[in-house]
């Protein structure tokens, strides 16, 4: 149901800022670690997923939930996205 190529595109980000890069910037700025760092990673994953889905014209709540979870998992090394 979910395309791993889309997960890769979302992870790649936009304008040279990747999900991991934005997460690291915010964590450094807030001096976050532990649970707060995981929450920040989740929030960045959701925002980047929303941006992609809206731009692609494919935004739905199920797509947002599924892709956000997959992007979060891939960004945190829990899931490796393969095409």
Phi, psi and omega per residue, in radians:
X1 nan -0.665 -3.133
X2 -1.815 2.351 -3.087
X3 -1.571 2.098 -3.119
X4 -1.146 -0.408 3.080
X5 -1.146 -0.605 3.102
X6 -1.199 -0.675 3.074
X7 -1.026 -0.771 3.114
X8 -1.074 -0.710 3.133
X9 -1.139 -0.758 3.130
X10 -1.121 -0.744 3.114
X11 -1.083 -0.600 -3.138
X12 -1.185 -0.417 3.064
X13 1.312 -2.767 -3.098
X14 -2.441 2.551 3.086
X15 1.071 0.510 3.109
X16 1.460 -0.061 3.116
X17 -1.767 1.977 -3.132
X18 -1.532 2.909 3.070
X19 -0.999 -0.785 -3.137
X20 -1.134 -0.708 3.138
X21 -1.119 -0.804 3.126
X22 -1.119 -0.745 3.121
X23 -1.039 -0.806 -3.133
X24 -1.118 -0.697 3.099
X25 -1.057 -0.819 -3.122
X26 -1.165 -0.745 3.133
X27 -1.099 -0.706 3.114
X28 -1.166 -0.790 -3.126
X29 -1.041 -0.721 -3.126
X30 -1.570 -0.037 -3.067
X31 0.903 0.829 -3.051
X32 -1.598 2.562 3.017
X33 -2.646 2.996 3.105
X34 1.106 -2.350 -3.070
X35 -1.070 -0.697 3.140
X36 -1.080 -0.654 3.110
X37 -1.116 -0.666 3.117
X38 -1.192 -0.716 3.104
X39 -1.098 -0.729 3.104
X40 -1.094 -0.778 3.117
X41 -1.042 -0.742 3.109
X42 -1.113 -0.756 -3.140
X43 -1.126 -0.753 3.110
X44 -1.116 -0.706 3.114
X45 -1.057 -0.767 3.137
X46 -1.141 -0.808 -3.118
X47 -1.083 -0.784 -3.136
X48 -1.146 -0.612 3.102
X49 -1.174 -0.754 3.094
X50 -1.031 -0.830 -3.128
X51 -1.001 -0.834 -3.125
X52 -1.108 -0.864 -3.070
X53 -1.114 -0.665 3.113
X54 -1.171 -0.805 3.121
X55 -1.082 -0.627 -3.124
X56 -1.406 -0.182 -3.129
X57 1.269 0.432 -3.091
X58 -2.106 0.386 -3.089
X59 -1.203 2.156 2.951
X60 -2.504 2.757 3.131
X61 -1.096 -0.775 3.101
X62 -1.072 -0.696 3.110
X63 -1.123 -0.739 3.111
X64 -1.053 -0.825 -3.121
X65 -1.100 -0.837 -3.097
X66 -1.154 -0.881 -3.111
X67 -1.201 -0.622 3.089
X68 -1.059 -0.763 3.134
X69 -1.115 -0.771 3.138
X70 -1.165 -0.697 3.109
X71 -1.137 -0.776 3.107
X72 -1.034 -0.823 -3.132
X73 -1.094 -0.747 3.135
X74 -1.190 -0.701 -3.131
X75 -1.157 -0.430 -3.116
X76 -1.818 0.179 3.058
X77 1.329 0.221 3.140
X78 -1.422 -0.564 -3.067
X79 -2.356 2.323 3.095
X80 -1.784 2.054 -3.123
X81 -1.375 2.192 3.099
X82 -2.236 2.412 3.101
X83 -1.615 nan nan
